[in-house]
Amino acid sequence: MNTIHKPCSSKKATLFKCVVFLGLVSLTAISIADEQVAADKRVSESSHYAGGGREQGTAVKESRDEYDELALTGGRTGKTQSPEQAKTTGSQSHTPNTDFWFYLADVELFRDDDRDGYFSGIDLLFDADTVYTAADVYAVVYLSFEGGPWNEYAVTEDFTLFGATSDDDYVIVTDLLSGYPTGSYDILIELLDALDSSLLAVIGPEDTSALGFLPLEDMNRDTPFDDGHTIIVHDGGGGSLSWLLLLLLVTMSLARRRRYAPAGF
């Protein structure tokens, strides 16, 4: 005589399994919703170093930067700036000063845990020069996703340029934590006067290939799908719970894949 096992039969053991399953589904839905809200914000952490290059630079500050959702469409004429960075307001109306220029900009990418060719770490070094003996400046750095608008992602402290020496470079090492889809990015650096925020010099992908076509993604997307752990489900009484848990795991996997798909897919 064949016995049909129903997920929500009157048996106490099966009823308990159903309650556990429904609880897992609810927690998963809440977790996915919370992660989606968090993904709308761009979050990164940066370490700043002044002078001495990548090896001997002096630590200036550690920052955790949060911005609105990444702008994906539109031209590059309008830069997306954080309200907190009020000192950059109005810089776009000025023409770069010929007394200042960028001598060098270089990028090294790091951390690719899922080995897909896209990195979640940016090591940016730049060196600006001036005709003056000394000048106090700061820089604002932007990312552009797939040729879209510029999105601010880091702001330096004020630092001093000493003529055309190579001892006044600046390094920003950034971990992209969330809010940056997998794709090709460009970097733009604005150099501004520390006194009045007037624009002094700009360097971007049109000036050097080092700042263009950078394969990036945030750390949430840089996680291997198979982390080496095996999930074993033991079920001593009917097979209904095992199938339900399997369905739940497949649903979670598909939800994560849809959420992390690049824009336009």
Short mmCIF file of the C-alpha atoms (twelve columns), coordinates in Angstrom:
data_MODEL
# 
_entry.id   MODEL 
# 
loop_
_atom_site.group_PDB 
_atom_site.id 
_atom_site.type_symbol 
_atom_site.label_atom_id 
_atom_site.label_alt_id 
_atom_site.label_comp_id 
_atom_site.label_asym_id 
_atom_site.label_seq_id 
_atom_site.Cartn_x 
_atom_site.Cartn_y 
_atom_site.Cartn_z 
_atom_site.pdbx_PDB_model_num 
ATOM 1   C CA . MET A 1   0.000  0.000  0.000   1 
ATOM 2   C CA . ASN A 2   1.510  3.267  -1.074  1 
ATOM 3   C CA . THR A 3   1.644  6.147  1.381   1 
ATOM 4   C CA . ILE A 4   1.445  9.762  0.186   1 
ATOM 5   C CA . HIS A 5   3.458  12.230 2.308   1 
ATOM 6   C CA . LYS A 6   1.930  15.711 2.357   1 
ATOM 7   C CA . PRO A 7   4.041  18.725 3.500   1 
ATOM 8   C CA . CYS A 8   1.372  19.932 5.905   1 
ATOM 9   C CA . SER A 9   -0.266 16.730 7.154   1 
ATOM 10  C CA . SER A 10  -1.698 16.466 10.618  1 
ATOM 11  C CA . LYS A 11  1.288  14.529 11.955  1 
ATOM 12  C CA . LYS A 12  3.216  16.556 14.513  1 
ATOM 13  C CA . ALA A 13  6.661  15.826 13.030  1 
ATOM 14  C CA . THR A 14  5.645  16.898 9.544   1 
ATOM 15  C CA . LEU A 15  3.838  19.953 10.904  1 
ATOM 16  C CA . PHE A 16  7.024  20.988 12.717  1 
ATOM 17  C CA . LYS A 17  8.989  20.636 9.476   1 
ATOM 18  C CA . CYS A 18  6.461  22.811 7.674   1 
ATOM 19  C CA . VAL A 19  6.763  25.511 10.330  1 
ATOM 20  C CA . VAL A 20  10.571 25.419 10.063  1 
ATOM 21  C CA . PHE A 21  10.395 25.623 6.278   1 
ATOM 22  C CA . LEU A 22  8.001  28.588 6.307   1 
ATOM 23  C CA . GLY A 23  10.258 30.320 8.820   1 
ATOM 24  C CA . LEU A 24  13.284 29.803 6.554   1 
ATOM 25  C CA . VAL A 25  11.386 31.192 3.559   1 
ATOM 26  C CA . SER A 26  10.365 34.291 5.532   1 
ATOM 27  C CA . LEU A 27  13.896 34.918 6.785   1 
ATOM 28  C CA . THR A 28  15.306 34.467 3.284   1 
ATOM 29  C CA . ALA A 29  12.808 36.932 1.798   1 
ATOM 30  C CA . ILE A 30  13.644 39.505 4.478   1 
ATOM 31  C CA . SER A 31  17.377 38.989 3.950   1 
ATOM 32  C CA . ILE A 32  17.106 39.420 0.163   1 
ATOM 33  C CA . ALA A 33  15.002 42.574 0.601   1 
ATOM 34  C CA . ASP A 34  17.487 44.050 3.080   1 
ATOM 35  C CA . GLU A 35  20.416 43.267 0.792   1 
ATOM 36  C CA . GLN A 36  18.619 44.870 -2.152  1 
ATOM 37  C CA . VAL A 37  18.090 48.097 -0.193  1 
ATOM 38  C CA . ALA A 38  21.749 48.092 0.838   1 
ATOM 39  C CA . ALA A 39  22.817 47.451 -2.757  1 
ATOM 40  C CA . ASP A 40  21.222 50.720 -3.838  1 
ATOM 41  C CA . LYS A 41  23.914 52.589 -1.899  1 
ATOM 42  C CA . ARG A 42  27.522 52.707 -3.042  1 
ATOM 43  C CA . VAL A 43  29.881 51.917 -0.207  1 
ATOM 44  C CA . SER A 44  33.680 51.811 -0.287  1 
ATOM 45  C CA . GLU A 45  36.605 52.027 2.102   1 
ATOM 46  C CA . SER A 46  39.826 53.859 1.222   1 
ATOM 47  C CA . SER A 47  43.306 54.328 2.647   1 
ATOM 48  C CA . HIS A 48  45.082 57.559 1.667   1 
ATOM 49  C CA . TYR A 49  48.850 58.087 1.421   1 
ATOM 50  C CA . ALA A 50  50.804 61.240 0.523   1 
ATOM 51  C CA . GLY A 51  54.330 61.304 -0.902  1 
ATOM 52  C CA . GLY A 52  56.689 58.373 -1.278  1 
ATOM 53  C CA . GLY A 53  54.666 56.429 -3.828  1 
ATOM 54  C CA . ARG A 54  53.022 53.104 -3.075  1 
ATOM 55  C CA . GLU A 55  55.840 51.751 -0.966  1 
ATOM 56  C CA . GLN A 56  56.859 54.660 1.273   1 
ATOM 57  C CA . GLY A 57  53.872 56.976 1.320   1 
ATOM 58  C CA . THR A 58  52.796 58.577 4.605   1 
ATOM 59  C CA . ALA A 59  49.376 57.439 5.814   1 
ATOM 60  C CA . VAL A 60  46.973 60.405 5.718   1 
ATOM 61  C CA . LYS A 61  43.537 58.987 6.543   1 
ATOM 62  C CA . GLU A 62  41.199 56.018 6.432   1 
ATOM 63  C CA . SER A 63  37.717 56.714 5.070   1 
ATOM 64  C CA . ARG A 64  34.434 54.881 4.612   1 
ATOM 65  C CA . ASP A 65  32.523 56.556 1.804   1 
ATOM 66  C CA . GLU A 66  28.799 56.168 1.110   1 
ATOM 67  C CA . TYR A 67  27.075 57.624 -1.935  1 
ATOM 68  C CA . ASP A 68  23.735 57.334 -3.683  1 
ATOM 69  C CA . GLU A 69  23.037 54.602 -6.202  1 
ATOM 70  C CA . LEU A 70  25.419 54.462 -9.158  1 
ATOM 71  C CA . ALA A 71  24.250 56.578 -12.090 1 
ATOM 72  C CA . LEU A 72  24.269 54.279 -15.123 1 
ATOM 73  C CA . THR A 73  22.774 56.343 -17.933 1 
ATOM 74  C CA . GLY A 74  23.339 59.790 -19.360 1 
ATOM 75  C CA . GLY A 75  26.304 61.778 -20.592 1 
ATOM 76  C CA . ARG A 76  29.554 62.465 -18.826 1 
ATOM 77  C CA . THR A 77  29.129 66.220 -18.615 1 
ATOM 78  C CA . GLY A 78  27.368 66.154 -15.248 1 
ATOM 79  C CA . LYS A 79  29.273 64.709 -12.324 1 
ATOM 80  C CA . THR A 80  27.401 62.982 -9.504  1 
ATOM 81  C CA . GLN A 81  28.633 64.557 -6.300  1 
ATOM 82  C CA . SER A 82  27.829 63.744 -2.687  1 
ATOM 83  C CA . PRO A 83  25.960 66.475 -0.758  1 
ATOM 84  C CA . GLU A 84  28.514 66.000 2.020   1 
ATOM 85  C CA . GLN A 85  31.302 67.165 -0.283  1 
ATOM 86  C CA . ALA A 86  30.110 70.759 -0.414  1 
ATOM 87  C CA . LYS A 87  33.591 72.111 -1.093  1 
ATOM 88  C CA . THR A 88  33.483 70.724 -4.660  1 
ATOM 89  C CA . THR A 89  30.318 72.638 -5.558  1 
ATOM 90  C CA . GLY A 90  30.726 74.913 -8.541  1 
ATOM 91  C CA . SER A 91  34.033 73.495 -9.691  1 
ATOM 92  C CA . GLN A 92  32.610 72.509 -13.074 1 
ATOM 93  C CA . SER A 93  32.057 76.099 -14.138 1 
ATOM 94  C CA . HIS A 94  35.790 76.808 -14.153 1 
ATOM 95  C CA . THR A 95  38.374 76.136 -16.827 1 
ATOM 96  C CA . PRO A 96  41.458 74.146 -15.785 1 
ATOM 97  C CA . ASN A 97  44.369 76.376 -14.801 1 
ATOM 98  C CA . THR A 98  47.391 76.082 -17.122 1 
ATOM 99  C CA . ASP A 99  49.667 76.604 -14.115 1 
ATOM 100 C CA . PHE A 100 48.745 73.116 -12.874 1 
ATOM 101 C CA . TRP A 101 48.853 69.747 -14.619 1 
ATOM 102 C CA . PHE A 102 48.986 66.011 -13.980 1 
ATOM 103 C CA . TYR A 103 52.379 64.471 -14.647 1 
ATOM 104 C CA . LEU A 104 51.298 60.877 -13.937 1 
ATOM 105 C CA . ALA A 105 48.271 58.726 -13.132 1 
ATOM 106 C CA . ASP A 106 48.542 54.984 -12.637 1 
ATOM 107 C CA . VAL A 107 46.147 52.239 -11.514 1 
ATOM 108 C CA . GLU A 108 46.769 48.768 -10.101 1 
ATOM 109 C CA . LEU A 109 43.750 46.530 -9.555  1 
ATOM 110 C CA . PHE A 110 43.637 43.855 -6.861  1 
ATOM 111 C CA . ARG A 111 41.369 41.213 -5.295  1 
ATOM 112 C CA . ASP A 112 39.559 38.903 -7.685  1 
ATOM 113 C CA . ASP A 113 38.306 36.155 -5.380  1 
ATOM 114 C CA . ASP A 114 35.965 34.568 -7.924  1 
ATOM 115 C CA . ARG A 115 38.644 34.682 -10.658 1 
ATOM 116 C CA . ASP A 116 36.323 36.086 -13.276 1 
ATOM 117 C CA . GLY A 117 38.717 38.832 -14.369 1 
ATOM 118 C CA . TYR A 118 36.879 41.598 -12.489 1 
ATOM 119 C CA . PHE A 119 38.506 43.200 -9.445  1 
ATOM 120 C CA . SER A 120 37.049 44.836 -6.329  1 
ATOM 121 C CA . GLY A 121 40.166 46.800 -5.309  1 
ATOM 122 C CA . ILE A 122 41.624 49.986 -6.846  1 
ATOM 123 C CA . ASP A 123 45.134 51.239 -6.092  1 
ATOM 124 C CA . LEU A 124 45.266 54.711 -7.666  1 
ATOM 125 C CA . LEU A 125 48.466 56.789 -7.739  1 
ATOM 126 C CA . PHE A 126 48.706 60.260 -9.252  1 
ATOM 127 C CA . ASP A 127 51.295 63.015 -9.341  1 
ATOM 128 C CA . ALA A 128 50.348 66.628 -10.110 1 
ATOM 129 C CA . ASP A 129 52.733 69.520 -10.714 1 
ATOM 130 C CA . THR A 130 52.617 73.327 -10.697 1 
ATOM 131 C CA . VAL A 131 54.667 76.296 -11.792 1 
ATOM 132 C CA . TYR A 132 54.514 77.637 -8.232  1 
ATOM 133 C CA . THR A 133 56.969 76.815 -5.481  1 
ATOM 134 C CA . ALA A 134 54.136 75.447 -3.339  1 
ATOM 135 C CA . ALA A 135 50.344 75.204 -3.652  1 
ATOM 136 C CA . ASP A 136 47.681 73.607 -1.432  1 
ATOM 137 C CA . VAL A 137 45.229 71.432 -3.335  1 
ATOM 138 C CA . TYR A 138 42.872 68.469 -3.022  1 
ATOM 139 C CA . ALA A 139 41.443 65.974 -5.503  1 
ATOM 140 C CA . VAL A 140 38.052 64.425 -6.245  1 
ATOM 141 C CA . VAL A 141 38.000 61.028 -7.966  1 
ATOM 142 C CA . TYR A 142 35.161 59.647 -10.095 1 
ATOM 143 C CA . LEU A 143 34.164 56.328 -11.660 1 
ATOM 144 C CA . SER A 144 32.143 55.898 -14.864 1 
ATOM 145 C CA . PHE A 145 30.350 52.599 -15.549 1 
ATOM 146 C CA . GLU A 146 30.292 51.453 -19.189 1 
ATOM 147 C CA . GLY A 147 30.753 54.994 -20.526 1 
ATOM 148 C CA . GLY A 148 28.006 56.473 -18.336 1 
ATOM 149 C CA . PRO A 149 28.056 59.557 -16.076 1 
ATOM 150 C CA . TRP A 150 30.838 60.254 -13.629 1 
ATOM 151 C CA . ASN A 151 30.154 59.115 -10.062 1 
ATOM 152 C CA . GLU A 152 32.268 60.480 -7.240  1 
ATOM 153 C CA . TYR A 153 33.861 57.757 -5.125  1 
ATOM 154 C CA . ALA A 154 36.716 59.364 -3.185  1 
ATOM 155 C CA . VAL A 155 37.977 62.763 -1.992  1 
ATOM 156 C CA . THR A 156 41.511 63.406 -0.770  1 
ATOM 157 C CA . GLU A 157 42.636 65.485 2.155   1 
ATOM 158 C CA . ASP A 158 44.286 68.817 1.382   1 
ATOM 159 C CA . PHE A 159 47.906 68.291 0.385   1 
ATOM 160 C CA . THR A 160 50.732 70.463 -0.943  1 
ATOM 161 C CA . LEU A 161 52.300 70.450 -4.377  1 
ATOM 162 C CA . PHE A 162 55.960 71.487 -4.505  1 
ATOM 163 C CA . GLY A 163 56.710 72.686 -8.014  1 
ATOM 164 C CA . ALA A 164 57.403 69.816 -10.423 1 
ATOM 165 C CA . THR A 165 58.940 67.395 -7.943  1 
ATOM 166 C CA . SER A 166 57.982 63.728 -7.750  1 
ATOM 167 C CA . ASP A 167 57.828 63.698 -3.940  1 
ATOM 168 C CA . ASP A 168 54.280 65.048 -3.670  1 
ATOM 169 C CA . ASP A 169 52.316 62.207 -5.254  1 
ATOM 170 C CA . TYR A 170 49.126 60.837 -3.689  1 
ATOM 171 C CA . VAL A 171 47.813 57.269 -3.423  1 
ATOM 172 C CA . ILE A 172 44.244 56.102 -2.740  1 
ATOM 173 C CA . VAL A 173 43.736 52.385 -2.105  1 
ATOM 174 C CA . THR A 174 40.029 51.566 -2.286  1 
ATOM 175 C CA . ASP A 175 37.912 48.494 -1.580  1 
ATOM 176 C CA . LEU A 176 34.572 48.630 -3.402  1 
ATOM 177 C CA . LEU A 177 32.193 47.062 -0.894  1 
ATOM 178 C CA . SER A 178 28.776 47.361 -2.557  1 
ATOM 179 C CA . GLY A 179 26.789 49.187 -5.224  1 
ATOM 180 C CA . TYR A 180 29.213 48.683 -8.134  1 
ATOM 181 C CA . PRO A 181 27.933 46.267 -10.840 1 
ATOM 182 C CA . THR A 182 30.313 44.053 -12.762 1 
ATOM 183 C CA . GLY A 183 31.597 45.833 -15.840 1 
ATOM 184 C CA . SER A 184 34.105 48.188 -17.429 1 
ATOM 185 C CA . TYR A 185 34.900 51.426 -15.576 1 
ATOM 186 C CA . ASP A 186 36.866 54.616 -16.293 1 
ATOM 187 C CA . ILE A 187 38.447 56.935 -13.726 1 
ATOM 188 C CA . LEU A 188 38.546 60.735 -13.746 1 
ATOM 189 C CA . ILE A 189 40.586 62.870 -11.324 1 
ATOM 190 C CA . GLU A 190 39.913 66.544 -10.669 1 
ATOM 191 C CA . LEU A 191 42.546 68.687 -8.967  1 
ATOM 192 C CA . LEU A 192 41.058 71.654 -7.070  1 
ATOM 193 C CA . ASP A 193 42.361 74.650 -5.148  1 
ATOM 194 C CA . ALA A 194 42.185 74.075 -1.390  1 
ATOM 195 C CA . LEU A 195 41.194 77.719 -0.804  1 
ATOM 196 C CA . ASP A 196 38.273 78.282 -3.191  1 
ATOM 197 C CA . SER A 197 37.672 74.871 -4.843  1 
ATOM 198 C CA . SER A 198 38.413 76.248 -8.303  1 
ATOM 199 C CA . LEU A 199 39.282 73.593 -10.871 1 
ATOM 200 C CA . LEU A 200 43.010 73.441 -11.563 1 
ATOM 201 C CA . ALA A 201 43.558 70.324 -13.673 1 
ATOM 202 C CA . VAL A 202 41.779 67.187 -14.907 1 
ATOM 203 C CA . ILE A 203 43.010 63.795 -16.050 1 
ATOM 204 C CA . GLY A 204 40.909 60.923 -17.363 1 
ATOM 205 C CA . PRO A 205 40.804 58.081 -19.895 1 
ATOM 206 C CA . GLU A 206 41.147 60.510 -22.804 1 
ATOM 207 C CA . ASP A 207 44.491 61.629 -21.403 1 
ATOM 208 C CA . THR A 208 45.940 58.251 -20.397 1 
ATOM 209 C CA . SER A 209 44.901 54.670 -21.092 1 
ATOM 210 C CA . ALA A 210 45.786 53.792 -17.491 1 
ATOM 211 C CA . LEU A 211 42.452 55.271 -16.377 1 
ATOM 212 C CA . GLY A 212 40.254 53.508 -18.935 1 
ATOM 213 C CA . PHE A 213 38.537 50.145 -19.383 1 
ATOM 214 C CA . LEU A 214 39.085 48.900 -15.844 1 
ATOM 215 C CA . PRO A 215 37.308 45.568 -15.083 1 
ATOM 216 C CA . LEU A 216 35.667 46.149 -11.688 1 
ATOM 217 C CA . GLU A 217 32.909 44.870 -9.423  1 
ATOM 218 C CA . ASP A 218 32.127 45.280 -5.735  1 
ATOM 219 C CA . MET A 219 33.079 42.709 -3.105  1 
ATOM 220 C CA . ASN A 220 29.504 41.410 -2.901  1 
ATOM 221 C CA . ARG A 221 29.815 40.331 -6.509  1 
ATOM 222 C CA . ASP A 222 33.399 39.119 -6.099  1 
ATOM 223 C CA . THR A 223 32.361 36.061 -4.076  1 
ATOM 224 C CA . PRO A 224 32.830 32.584 -5.567  1 
ATOM 225 C CA . PHE A 225 29.483 30.827 -6.095  1 
ATOM 226 C CA . ASP A 226 30.950 27.540 -4.846  1 
ATOM 227 C CA . ASP A 227 32.781 28.285 -1.599  1 
ATOM 228 C CA . GLY A 228 33.881 24.686 -1.067  1 
ATOM 229 C CA . HIS A 229 31.269 23.873 1.551   1 
ATOM 230 C CA . THR A 230 28.830 21.010 1.078   1 
ATOM 231 C CA . ILE A 231 25.317 21.237 2.448   1 
ATOM 232 C CA . ILE A 232 23.998 17.889 3.698   1 
ATOM 233 C CA . VAL A 233 20.328 17.543 4.556   1 
ATOM 234 C CA . HIS A 234 19.319 14.664 6.831   1 
ATOM 235 C CA . ASP A 235 15.658 13.643 6.909   1 
ATOM 236 C CA . GLY A 236 14.598 10.660 8.922   1 
ATOM 237 C CA . GLY A 237 10.911 10.827 8.220   1 
ATOM 238 C CA . GLY A 238 9.305  11.407 4.712   1 
ATOM 239 C CA . GLY A 239 11.074 13.148 1.854   1 
ATOM 240 C CA . SER A 240 8.975  16.303 1.701   1 
ATOM 241 C CA . LEU A 241 11.286 18.524 3.766   1 
ATOM 242 C CA . SER A 242 14.387 17.587 1.727   1 
ATOM 243 C CA . TRP A 243 12.683 18.630 -1.494  1 
ATOM 244 C CA . LEU A 244 11.444 21.843 0.073   1 
ATOM 245 C CA . LEU A 245 14.915 22.788 1.333   1 
ATOM 246 C CA . LEU A 246 16.382 21.998 -2.085  1 
ATOM 247 C CA . LEU A 247 13.779 24.253 -3.698  1 
ATOM 248 C CA . LEU A 248 14.632 27.014 -1.212  1 
ATOM 249 C CA . LEU A 249 18.370 26.792 -1.989  1 
ATOM 250 C CA . VAL A 250 17.713 26.925 -5.754  1 
ATOM 251 C CA . THR A 251 15.408 29.932 -5.286  1 
ATOM 252 C CA . MET A 252 18.054 31.785 -3.244  1 
ATOM 253 C CA . SER A 253 20.688 31.048 -5.896  1 
ATOM 254 C CA . LEU A 254 18.511 32.348 -8.728  1 
ATOM 255 C CA . ALA A 255 17.613 35.462 -6.737  1 
ATOM 256 C CA . ARG A 256 21.281 36.271 -6.129  1 
ATOM 257 C CA . ARG A 257 22.137 35.737 -9.807  1 
ATOM 258 C CA . ARG A 258 19.329 38.050 -10.943 1 
ATOM 259 C CA . ARG A 259 20.318 40.700 -8.423  1 
ATOM 260 C CA . TYR A 260 23.979 40.668 -9.408  1 
ATOM 261 C CA . ALA A 261 23.378 40.675 -13.156 1 
ATOM 262 C CA . PRO A 262 24.852 43.780 -14.886 1 
ATOM 263 C CA . ALA A 263 22.485 46.554 -15.931 1 
ATOM 264 C CA . GLY A 264 20.638 45.815 -19.146 1 
ATOM 265 C CA . PHE A 265 20.366 42.046 -18.599 1 
# 
